[in-house]
Structure formats: structure tokens, C-alpha cells
Amino acid sequence: MKYTILSFVFTLSIKTAAAPTELTYRILERQSQTLDNFVQGLEIFQKKLYLSSGGYGESSLRKYDVKSGELELEYKISSDIFAEGLTIFKNQLYLLSWRNKRAMIFDPRNFNLLSNFKIPGEGWGITHNETHLIYSDGTDRIRFINPTSLKIDRILHVKDGKRRVKNLNELEYINNNIWANVWLSNRIIVIDPQSGKVIAFLDLNKIVREINSSSTSDVLNGIALDSNERHIWITGKRWPWRFKIETSEAIPTDIKNALK
Ligand SMILES: [Ca+2]
């Protein structure tokens, strides 16, 4: 009897403290990428791939055709700005700066600079859901910006179990969750946007090892959802390739609910 109770308690604690689910993937396609792409932001909008490249004096916005992979448009960012993540929301392109405490708004068609607004600290990665711009600052914090007032409505702290996950970098909103690169990690994590819990992850160690063995590339960074919910482009800073991958099924709702 005692054993039964203990074993029940043990099973329950395992369930409530369940580890994030590992997603699997397969590579569908690879496209070559020039090594001057110091990738900070990656997003697909209307069959074009938008990429922001960082560095002082070398930051730029680039637009590639998704199908052919050809560069169609480039805009050089002012040399005092280190460009970070980007996202396109309601036909406006938002670009973060790393340490200027500013985000810029561009017309994605021609990269005309429309305006800018203040952010409280560093900018790293940015994405959006249907109502908010969502960005990271290199800590465990993810902020939700109201796109009308440009004020911060909510701050989420990201945790894997009890551990805070810092260095959150490039982001992508996929299937009602926030996918994030973690700076210096070969994993992409999947975050529940209500609780901040890491509910799944994708281990890209194999791709990173292949890249590192053939070039002097930097870390994994860049996630862009293609038109299909399970087709995702991933890349890294100064990587010679970007990869289109297909991930395993979206996380089942019962697992997601059990983790809340
Ligand atoms: Ca992205």
C-alpha cells in the first residue's frame, strides 16, 4: 500500500515536471548563403526571405527570393547602428538595434525608412503574433509590444523547468508558440507564450557540426517559417548555407496542457 502511494506520487511528479519534448527534423533543401550575412533576423513574407545582417559599419537589410535564393534588394544601415532582429507586421518591417535603444520601421517593398521608436534596452530577436510585436533582449525576458501605442504590454520570463533560460536571440512565432534561438546553443527551443515554459526543442547539433567543419562560421541563428506550418528555414551567423527543414508533428495539445 505504502509502495503504491509512493509510486503514484512519483509518477505524478514526473508528469508535472516533464522535460521538454524533442522534435525531430529532416532537411528538405539547402541554399547557399554568402559569408557576409552576419544573420541576426530571418523571416519570410509574401514569398521573399528577409534577412538582417549585423555589425557596426556593415549592417544591412536584405531581401531574397525564397525559391531561387537570389538577392533582390539590399539596404545599408547607418554605420553607428548594429542591426538585430526583424519582423514584418501589417506590411511594416520592424528592425531592432542592438544597443541604440531604438527600433526602426521600414517599408518592406523598397526598404524606405518610415520611422523609429524607443525600446528600453538591448534588442536581439523579434517576431509577432496576431496582436503584438514580441522581442528578446539577450536575457530570459520576452517583451510584448503593442504595435499601436508602441508601449510594452507584457513581459514573459522563459524557464526550462525551474531554470531561467537566458541569451534568447532570434525568434519566430510558429503554431501559437514562440520558437527561439539561444545564443551559443545548438538547440532551438519552443516556448509556451502564456507561461514562458520551454515545452519542446530541436537539436541541430548535427547541422552545426557539418557547418563548423567546413567553414569559419559563427553560431546557429535565424528561424523563418515557410508557407507550410512544419517547413522552417534555419541558418547561422556567417553560415555558407541556410536549410529548409521539416519538423516532426506539432506538439500534441494534451502534452502542452499537462505542462501548464
Ligand atoms: Ca525569425
py3Dmol code that shows the C-alpha trace and the ligand (Angstrom):
import py3Dmol

protein = """\
ATOM      1  CA  MET A   1       0.000   0.000   0.000  1.00  0.00           C
ATOM      2  CA  LYS A   2       2.769   2.366   1.010  1.00  0.00           C
ATOM      3  CA  TYR A   3       4.638   1.447  -2.160  1.00  0.00           C
ATOM      4  CA  THR A   4       1.547   2.120  -4.286  1.00  0.00           C
ATOM      5  CA  ILE A   5       1.124   5.603  -2.850  1.00  0.00           C
ATOM      6  CA  LEU A   6       4.805   6.395  -3.276  1.00  0.00           C
ATOM      7  CA  SER A   7       4.808   5.182  -6.818  1.00  0.00           C
ATOM      8  CA  PHE A   8       1.682   7.242  -7.566  1.00  0.00           C
ATOM      9  CA  VAL A   9       3.300  10.395  -6.145  1.00  0.00           C
ATOM     10  CA  PHE A  10       6.462   9.687  -8.115  1.00  0.00           C
ATOM     11  CA  THR A  11       4.545   9.234 -11.378  1.00  0.00           C
ATOM     12  CA  LEU A  12       2.625  12.436 -10.739  1.00  0.00           C
ATOM     13  CA  SER A  13       5.770  14.457 -10.092  1.00  0.00           C
ATOM     14  CA  ILE A  14       7.361  13.121 -13.268  1.00  0.00           C
ATOM     15  CA  LYS A  15       4.323  14.189 -15.225  1.00  0.00           C
ATOM     16  CA  THR A  16       4.091  17.705 -13.802  1.00  0.00           C
ATOM     17  CA  ALA A  17       7.845  18.272 -14.188  1.00  0.00           C
ATOM     18  CA  ALA A  18       8.020  16.665 -17.629  1.00  0.00           C
ATOM     19  CA  ALA A  19      11.055  17.543 -19.674  1.00  0.00           C
ATOM     20  CA  PRO A  20      10.568  19.392 -22.963  1.00  0.00           C
ATOM     21  CA  THR A  21       9.694  17.152 -25.901  1.00  0.00           C
ATOM     22  CA  GLU A  22      12.424  16.648 -28.503  1.00  0.00           C
ATOM     23  CA  LEU A  23      11.218  17.410 -32.011  1.00  0.00           C
ATOM     24  CA  THR A  24      12.822  15.641 -34.926  1.00  0.00           C
ATOM     25  CA  TYR A  25      13.534  17.045 -38.384  1.00  0.00           C
ATOM     26  CA  ARG A  26      14.761  16.230 -41.859  1.00  0.00           C
ATOM     27  CA  ILE A  27      16.471  18.518 -44.329  1.00  0.00           C
ATOM     28  CA  LEU A  28      14.352  19.286 -47.396  1.00  0.00           C
ATOM     29  CA  GLU A  29      16.591  21.776 -49.153  1.00  0.00           C
ATOM     30  CA  ARG A  30      19.718  23.869 -48.744  1.00  0.00           C
ATOM     31  CA  GLN A  31      20.552  27.225 -50.297  1.00  0.00           C
ATOM     32  CA  SER A  32      23.977  28.799 -50.448  1.00  0.00           C
ATOM     33  CA  GLN A  33      24.455  31.988 -48.470  1.00  0.00           C
ATOM     34  CA  THR A  34      27.326  34.462 -48.739  1.00  0.00           C
ATOM     35  CA  LEU A  35      29.504  34.688 -45.638  1.00  0.00           C
ATOM     36  CA  ASP A  36      28.883  38.435 -45.267  1.00  0.00           C
ATOM     37  CA  ASN A  37      25.444  37.505 -43.902  1.00  0.00           C
ATOM     38  CA  PHE A  38      26.034  38.033 -40.197  1.00  0.00           C
ATOM     39  CA  VAL A  39      22.483  36.805 -39.620  1.00  0.00           C
ATOM     40  CA  GLN A  40      20.532  38.495 -36.828  1.00  0.00           C
ATOM     41  CA  GLY A  41      16.969  38.252 -38.144  1.00  0.00           C
ATOM     42  CA  LEU A  42      15.207  35.970 -40.625  1.00  0.00           C
ATOM     43  CA  GLU A  43      11.587  35.975 -41.793  1.00  0.00           C
ATOM     44  CA  ILE A  44       9.548  35.056 -44.861  1.00  0.00           C
ATOM     45  CA  PHE A  45       6.845  37.396 -46.105  1.00  0.00           C
ATOM     46  CA  GLN A  46       4.993  37.008 -49.406  1.00  0.00           C
ATOM     47  CA  LYS A  47       7.497  34.512 -50.838  1.00  0.00           C
ATOM     48  CA  LYS A  48      10.505  36.699 -50.046  1.00  0.00           C
ATOM     49  CA  LEU A  49      13.069  35.948 -47.368  1.00  0.00           C
ATOM     50  CA  TYR A  50      14.054  38.988 -45.319  1.00  0.00           C
ATOM     51  CA  LEU A  51      17.389  38.875 -43.548  1.00  0.00           C
ATOM     52  CA  SER A  52      19.040  41.421 -41.268  1.00  0.00           C
ATOM     53  CA  SER A  53      22.810  41.332 -41.046  1.00  0.00           C
ATOM     54  CA  GLY A  54      24.635  42.859 -38.067  1.00  0.00           C
ATOM     55  CA  GLY A  55      27.913  44.562 -37.202  1.00  0.00           C
ATOM     56  CA  TYR A  56      28.924  48.236 -36.866  1.00  0.00           C
ATOM     57  CA  GLY A  57      29.588  49.716 -40.292  1.00  0.00           C
ATOM     58  CA  GLU A  58      28.352  46.587 -42.060  1.00  0.00           C
ATOM     59  CA  SER A  59      24.707  46.172 -41.023  1.00  0.00           C
ATOM     60  CA  SER A  60      22.134  45.754 -43.741  1.00  0.00           C
ATOM     61  CA  LEU A  61      18.658  44.603 -44.645  1.00  0.00           C
ATOM     62  CA  ARG A  62      18.419  42.058 -47.452  1.00  0.00           C
ATOM     63  CA  LYS A  63      15.576  40.597 -49.441  1.00  0.00           C
ATOM     64  CA  TYR A  64      15.965  37.252 -51.210  1.00  0.00           C
ATOM     65  CA  ASP A  65      13.590  35.344 -53.422  1.00  0.00           C
ATOM     66  CA  VAL A  66      12.656  32.220 -51.419  1.00  0.00           C
ATOM     67  CA  LYS A  67      12.514  29.931 -54.425  1.00  0.00           C
ATOM     68  CA  SER A  68      15.660  30.969 -56.282  1.00  0.00           C
ATOM     69  CA  GLY A  69      17.624  32.202 -53.259  1.00  0.00           C
ATOM     70  CA  GLU A  70      18.741  35.268 -55.246  1.00  0.00           C
ATOM     71  CA  LEU A  71      19.369  38.615 -53.609  1.00  0.00           C
ATOM     72  CA  GLU A  72      16.813  41.156 -54.862  1.00  0.00           C
ATOM     73  CA  LEU A  73      17.274  44.201 -52.656  1.00  0.00           C
ATOM     74  CA  GLU A  74      19.756  45.479 -50.086  1.00  0.00           C
ATOM     75  CA  TYR A  75      19.758  48.500 -47.793  1.00  0.00           C
ATOM     76  CA  LYS A  76      22.829  49.581 -45.834  1.00  0.00           C
ATOM     77  CA  ILE A  77      22.096  50.577 -42.251  1.00  0.00           C
ATOM     78  CA  SER A  78      23.768  53.668 -40.738  1.00  0.00           C
ATOM     79  CA  SER A  79      27.267  52.730 -39.502  1.00  0.00           C
ATOM     80  CA  ASP A  80      26.540  53.656 -35.877  1.00  0.00           C
ATOM     81  CA  ILE A  81      23.816  51.006 -35.689  1.00  0.00           C
ATOM     82  CA  PHE A  82      24.298  47.270 -35.155  1.00  0.00           C
ATOM     83  CA  ALA A  83      21.196  45.752 -36.774  1.00  0.00           C
ATOM     84  CA  GLU A  84      19.499  42.937 -34.899  1.00  0.00           C
ATOM     85  CA  GLY A  85      16.241  41.007 -35.441  1.00  0.00           C
ATOM     86  CA  LEU A  86      13.470  41.862 -37.867  1.00  0.00           C
ATOM     87  CA  THR A  87       9.804  41.068 -38.363  1.00  0.00           C
ATOM     88  CA  ILE A  88       7.072  42.146 -40.772  1.00  0.00           C
ATOM     89  CA  PHE A  89       3.716  43.011 -39.211  1.00  0.00           C
ATOM     90  CA  LYS A  90       0.799  44.584 -41.094  1.00  0.00           C
ATOM     91  CA  ASN A  91       3.041  45.440 -44.062  1.00  0.00           C
ATOM     92  CA  GLN A  92       5.661  47.193 -41.968  1.00  0.00           C
ATOM     93  CA  LEU A  93       9.141  45.868 -41.338  1.00  0.00           C
ATOM     94  CA  TYR A  94      10.414  46.320 -37.773  1.00  0.00           C
ATOM     95  CA  LEU A  95      14.173  46.177 -37.233  1.00  0.00           C
ATOM     96  CA  LEU A  96      15.814  46.186 -33.804  1.00  0.00           C
ATOM     97  CA  SER A  97      19.115  47.843 -32.997  1.00  0.00           C
ATOM     98  CA  TRP A  98      21.406  46.093 -30.565  1.00  0.00           C
ATOM     99  CA  ARG A  99      22.392  48.939 -28.231  1.00  0.00           C
ATOM    100  CA  ASN A 100      20.910  52.165 -29.642  1.00  0.00           C
ATOM    101  CA  LYS A 101      17.657  51.616 -27.666  1.00  0.00           C
ATOM    102  CA  ARG A 102      15.759  52.128 -30.912  1.00  0.00           C
ATOM    103  CA  ALA A 103      13.694  50.049 -33.282  1.00  0.00           C
ATOM    104  CA  MET A 104      13.200  51.213 -36.874  1.00  0.00           C
ATOM    105  CA  ILE A 105      10.206  50.801 -39.158  1.00  0.00           C
ATOM    106  CA  PHE A 106      10.707  50.253 -42.911  1.00  0.00           C
ATOM    107  CA  ASP A 107       8.517  49.712 -45.934  1.00  0.00           C
ATOM    108  CA  PRO A 108       9.347  46.065 -46.811  1.00  0.00           C
ATOM    109  CA  ARG A 109       8.738  46.692 -50.541  1.00  0.00           C
ATOM    110  CA  ASN A 110      11.563  49.195 -51.037  1.00  0.00           C
ATOM    111  CA  PHE A 111      13.298  49.428 -47.606  1.00  0.00           C
ATOM    112  CA  ASN A 112      12.350  53.104 -47.233  1.00  0.00           C
ATOM    113  CA  LEU A 113      12.862  54.096 -43.604  1.00  0.00           C
ATOM    114  CA  LEU A 114       9.490  55.279 -42.257  1.00  0.00           C
ATOM    115  CA  SER A 115      10.087  55.985 -38.563  1.00  0.00           C
ATOM    116  CA  ASN A 116      11.660  54.728 -35.373  1.00  0.00           C
ATOM    117  CA  PHE A 117      10.723  54.311 -31.733  1.00  0.00           C
ATOM    118  CA  LYS A 118      12.351  53.807 -28.365  1.00  0.00           C
ATOM    119  CA  ILE A 119      12.907  50.441 -26.679  1.00  0.00           C
ATOM    120  CA  PRO A 120      14.114  50.214 -23.066  1.00  0.00           C
ATOM    121  CA  GLY A 121      17.388  48.339 -23.552  1.00  0.00           C
ATOM    122  CA  GLU A 122      19.125  45.969 -25.935  1.00  0.00           C
ATOM    123  CA  GLY A 123      17.336  44.442 -28.901  1.00  0.00           C
ATOM    124  CA  TRP A 124      18.145  40.878 -30.035  1.00  0.00           C
ATOM    125  CA  GLY A 125      15.352  38.943 -31.776  1.00  0.00           C
ATOM    126  CA  ILE A 126      11.847  39.939 -32.845  1.00  0.00           C
ATOM    127  CA  THR A 127       8.702  38.259 -34.170  1.00  0.00           C
ATOM    128  CA  HIS A 128       4.967  38.856 -33.807  1.00  0.00           C
ATOM    129  CA  ASN A 129       1.653  37.138 -33.187  1.00  0.00           C
ATOM    130  CA  GLU A 130      -1.717  38.490 -34.324  1.00  0.00           C
ATOM    131  CA  THR A 131      -1.737  41.316 -31.787  1.00  0.00           C
ATOM    132  CA  HIS A 132       1.783  42.101 -30.602  1.00  0.00           C
ATOM    133  CA  LEU A 133       5.392  42.534 -31.613  1.00  0.00           C
ATOM    134  CA  ILE A 134       7.421  40.100 -29.498  1.00  0.00           C
ATOM    135  CA  TYR A 135      11.116  40.631 -28.833  1.00  0.00           C
ATOM    136  CA  SER A 136      14.093  39.342 -26.845  1.00  0.00           C
ATOM    137  CA  ASP A 137      16.996  41.277 -25.318  1.00  0.00           C
ATOM    138  CA  GLY A 138      19.568  38.558 -24.605  1.00  0.00           C
ATOM    139  CA  THR A 139      18.212  37.782 -21.141  1.00  0.00           C
ATOM    140  CA  ASP A 140      15.372  35.393 -20.213  1.00  0.00           C
ATOM    141  CA  ARG A 141      12.857  38.160 -20.917  1.00  0.00           C
ATOM    142  CA  ILE A 142      10.498  38.343 -23.866  1.00  0.00           C
ATOM    143  CA  ARG A 143       8.521  41.568 -24.229  1.00  0.00           C
ATOM    144  CA  PHE A 144       5.177  42.054 -25.960  1.00  0.00           C
ATOM    145  CA  ILE A 145       4.898  45.475 -27.642  1.00  0.00           C
ATOM    146  CA  ASN A 146       1.534  46.934 -28.535  1.00  0.00           C
ATOM    147  CA  PRO A 147       2.011  47.944 -32.203  1.00  0.00           C
ATOM    148  CA  THR A 148      -0.378  50.896 -31.907  1.00  0.00           C
ATOM    149  CA  SER A 149       0.935  52.563 -28.755  1.00  0.00           C
ATOM    150  CA  LEU A 150       4.466  51.065 -29.145  1.00  0.00           C
ATOM    151  CA  LYS A 151       4.393  50.506 -25.368  1.00  0.00           C
ATOM    152  CA  ILE A 152       5.230  47.222 -23.633  1.00  0.00           C
ATOM    153  CA  ASP A 153       2.078  45.393 -22.566  1.00  0.00           C
ATOM    154  CA  ARG A 154       3.631  42.278 -21.041  1.00  0.00           C
ATOM    155  CA  ILE A 155       6.962  40.682 -20.078  1.00  0.00           C
ATOM    156  CA  LEU A 156       7.438  36.915 -20.136  1.00  0.00           C
ATOM    157  CA  HIS A 157      10.247  35.100 -18.297  1.00  0.00           C
ATOM    158  CA  VAL A 158      11.378  31.914 -20.024  1.00  0.00           C
ATOM    159  CA  LYS A 159      12.066  28.814 -17.926  1.00  0.00           C
ATOM    160  CA  ASP A 160      13.162  25.272 -18.640  1.00  0.00           C
ATOM    161  CA  GLY A 161      11.822  23.513 -15.539  1.00  0.00           C
ATOM    162  CA  LYS A 162      12.999  25.814 -12.747  1.00  0.00           C
ATOM    163  CA  ARG A 163      15.996  27.142 -14.678  1.00  0.00           C
ATOM    164  CA  ARG A 164      15.764  30.543 -16.335  1.00  0.00           C
ATOM    165  CA  VAL A 165      16.812  30.405 -19.976  1.00  0.00           C
ATOM    166  CA  LYS A 166      19.000  33.384 -20.825  1.00  0.00           C
ATOM    167  CA  ASN A 167      20.591  34.540 -24.107  1.00  0.00           C
ATOM    168  CA  LEU A 168      17.301  34.351 -26.004  1.00  0.00           C
ATOM    169  CA  ASN A 169      18.061  35.500 -29.516  1.00  0.00           C
ATOM    170  CA  GLU A 170      16.290  35.204 -32.909  1.00  0.00           C
ATOM    171  CA  LEU A 171      12.570  34.422 -32.650  1.00  0.00           C
ATOM    172  CA  GLU A 172       9.739  33.062 -34.773  1.00  0.00           C
ATOM    173  CA  TYR A 173       6.080  32.655 -33.897  1.00  0.00           C
ATOM    174  CA  ILE A 174       5.036  29.186 -35.096  1.00  0.00           C
ATOM    175  CA  ASN A 175       1.799  27.339 -34.415  1.00  0.00           C
ATOM    176  CA  ASN A 176       0.897  29.549 -31.414  1.00  0.00           C
ATOM    177  CA  ASN A 177       4.288  29.116 -29.754  1.00  0.00           C
ATOM    178  CA  ILE A 178       7.473  31.166 -29.708  1.00  0.00           C
ATOM    179  CA  TRP A 179      10.486  29.432 -31.243  1.00  0.00           C
ATOM    180  CA  ALA A 180      13.827  30.851 -30.143  1.00  0.00           C
ATOM    181  CA  ASN A 181      17.496  30.561 -30.844  1.00  0.00           C
ATOM    182  CA  VAL A 182      19.562  30.601 -27.680  1.00  0.00           C
ATOM    183  CA  TRP A 183      22.890  32.334 -28.261  1.00  0.00           C
ATOM    184  CA  LEU A 184      25.804  29.824 -28.225  1.00  0.00           C
ATOM    185  CA  SER A 185      23.417  26.852 -28.185  1.00  0.00           C
ATOM    186  CA  ASN A 186      22.825  24.334 -30.957  1.00  0.00           C
ATOM    187  CA  ARG A 187      19.205  23.969 -29.896  1.00  0.00           C
ATOM    188  CA  ILE A 188      16.111  25.876 -30.912  1.00  0.00           C
ATOM    189  CA  ILE A 189      13.607  25.974 -28.062  1.00  0.00           C
ATOM    190  CA  VAL A 190       9.811  26.149 -28.248  1.00  0.00           C
ATOM    191  CA  ILE A 191       8.241  28.409 -25.622  1.00  0.00           C
ATOM    192  CA  ASP A 192       4.659  28.498 -24.420  1.00  0.00           C
ATOM    193  CA  PRO A 193       3.708  32.201 -24.812  1.00  0.00           C
ATOM    194  CA  GLN A 194       1.405  32.206 -21.763  1.00  0.00           C
ATOM    195  CA  SER A 195       3.557  30.501 -19.122  1.00  0.00           C
ATOM    196  CA  GLY A 196       7.052  31.051 -20.542  1.00  0.00           C
ATOM    197  CA  LYS A 197       7.804  27.341 -20.166  1.00  0.00           C
ATOM    198  CA  VAL A 198      10.031  25.572 -22.663  1.00  0.00           C
ATOM    199  CA  ILE A 199       7.748  22.840 -23.987  1.00  0.00           C
ATOM    200  CA  ALA A 200       9.890  21.384 -26.770  1.00  0.00           C
ATOM    201  CA  PHE A 201      13.239  21.700 -28.506  1.00  0.00           C
ATOM    202  CA  LEU A 202      15.005  20.922 -31.733  1.00  0.00           C
ATOM    203  CA  ASP A 203      18.596  19.706 -31.517  1.00  0.00           C
ATOM    204  CA  LEU A 204      20.542  20.944 -34.572  1.00  0.00           C
ATOM    205  CA  ASN A 205      23.942  19.749 -33.401  1.00  0.00           C
ATOM    206  CA  LYS A 206      24.414  17.600 -36.488  1.00  0.00           C
ATOM    207  CA  ILE A 207      23.943  20.510 -38.909  1.00  0.00           C
ATOM    208  CA  VAL A 208      26.117  22.822 -36.782  1.00  0.00           C
ATOM    209  CA  ARG A 209      28.949  20.262 -36.768  1.00  0.00           C
ATOM    210  CA  GLU A 210      28.788  19.940 -40.540  1.00  0.00           C
ATOM    211  CA  ILE A 211      28.906  23.735 -40.961  1.00  0.00           C
ATOM    212  CA  ASN A 212      31.754  24.202 -38.491  1.00  0.00           C
ATOM    213  CA  SER A 213      33.856  21.506 -40.133  1.00  0.00           C
ATOM    214  CA  SER A 214      33.767  23.267 -43.498  1.00  0.00           C
ATOM    215  CA  SER A 215      33.991  26.976 -42.656  1.00  0.00           C
ATOM    216  CA  THR A 216      34.880  29.546 -40.019  1.00  0.00           C
ATOM    217  CA  SER A 217      31.230  30.176 -39.302  1.00  0.00           C
ATOM    218  CA  ASP A 218      29.649  31.589 -36.163  1.00  0.00           C
ATOM    219  CA  VAL A 219      26.690  30.358 -34.092  1.00  0.00           C
ATOM    220  CA  LEU A 220      23.284  28.994 -35.037  1.00  0.00           C
ATOM    221  CA  ASN A 221      20.885  31.935 -35.520  1.00  0.00           C
ATOM    222  CA  GLY A 222      17.852  32.515 -37.719  1.00  0.00           C
ATOM    223  CA  ILE A 223      14.423  30.876 -37.865  1.00  0.00           C
ATOM    224  CA  ALA A 224      11.867  31.627 -40.584  1.00  0.00           C
ATOM    225  CA  LEU A 225       8.567  29.869 -41.097  1.00  0.00           C
ATOM    226  CA  ASP A 226       7.820  28.964 -44.713  1.00  0.00           C
ATOM    227  CA  SER A 227       4.235  28.861 -46.017  1.00  0.00           C
ATOM    228  CA  ASN A 228       3.766  25.338 -44.596  1.00  0.00           C
ATOM    229  CA  GLU A 229       3.458  25.136 -40.764  1.00  0.00           C
ATOM    230  CA  ARG A 230       6.136  22.442 -40.499  1.00  0.00           C
ATOM    231  CA  HIS A 231       8.590  23.844 -43.031  1.00  0.00           C
ATOM    232  CA  ILE A 232      11.143  26.104 -41.432  1.00  0.00           C
ATOM    233  CA  TRP A 233      14.302  27.778 -42.689  1.00  0.00           C
ATOM    234  CA  ILE A 234      17.195  27.842 -40.266  1.00  0.00           C
ATOM    235  CA  THR A 235      20.691  29.265 -40.556  1.00  0.00           C
ATOM    236  CA  GLY A 236      23.530  30.816 -38.571  1.00  0.00           C
ATOM    237  CA  LYS A 237      25.821  33.824 -38.440  1.00  0.00           C
ATOM    238  CA  ARG A 238      28.171  33.791 -41.430  1.00  0.00           C
ATOM    239  CA  TRP A 239      26.971  30.361 -42.460  1.00  0.00           C
ATOM    240  CA  PRO A 240      27.594  29.255 -46.052  1.00  0.00           C
ATOM    241  CA  TRP A 241      24.139  27.656 -46.151  1.00  0.00           C
ATOM    242  CA  ARG A 242      20.611  28.088 -44.988  1.00  0.00           C
ATOM    243  CA  PHE A 243      18.479  24.965 -44.610  1.00  0.00           C
ATOM    244  CA  LYS A 244      14.825  24.279 -45.152  1.00  0.00           C
ATOM    245  CA  ILE A 245      13.781  21.599 -42.690  1.00  0.00           C
ATOM    246  CA  GLU A 246      10.589  19.732 -41.973  1.00  0.00           C
ATOM    247  CA  THR A 247       9.959  19.196 -38.280  1.00  0.00           C
ATOM    248  CA  SER A 248       8.005  16.430 -36.595  1.00  0.00           C
ATOM    249  CA  GLU A 249       4.355  16.945 -35.717  1.00  0.00           C
ATOM    250  CA  ALA A 250       3.346  19.988 -33.729  1.00  0.00           C
ATOM    251  CA  ILE A 251       3.237  19.320 -30.014  1.00  0.00           C
ATOM    252  CA  PRO A 252       0.037  17.465 -29.064  1.00  0.00           C
ATOM    253  CA  THR A 253      -2.377  19.636 -27.079  1.00  0.00           C
ATOM    254  CA  ASP A 254      -2.601  17.176 -24.153  1.00  0.00           C
ATOM    255  CA  ILE A 255       1.152  17.306 -23.583  1.00  0.00           C
ATOM    256  CA  LYS A 256       1.066  21.088 -23.800  1.00  0.00           C
ATOM    257  CA  ASN A 257      -1.789  21.298 -21.276  1.00  0.00           C
ATOM    258  CA  ALA A 258      -0.066  18.884 -18.880  1.00  0.00           C
ATOM    259  CA  LEU A 259       2.921  21.193 -18.788  1.00  0.00           C
ATOM    260  CA  LYS A 260       0.942  24.271 -17.793  1.00  0.00           C
TER     261      LYS A 260
END
"""
ligand_1 = """\
1
CA
Ca 12.556 34.912 -37.339
"""
view = py3Dmol.view(width=600, height=400)
view.addModel(protein, "pdb")
view.setStyle({"model": 0}, {"cartoon": {"style": "trace"}})
view.addModel(ligand_1, "xyz")
view.setStyle({"model": 1}, {"stick": {}})
view.zoomTo()
view.show()
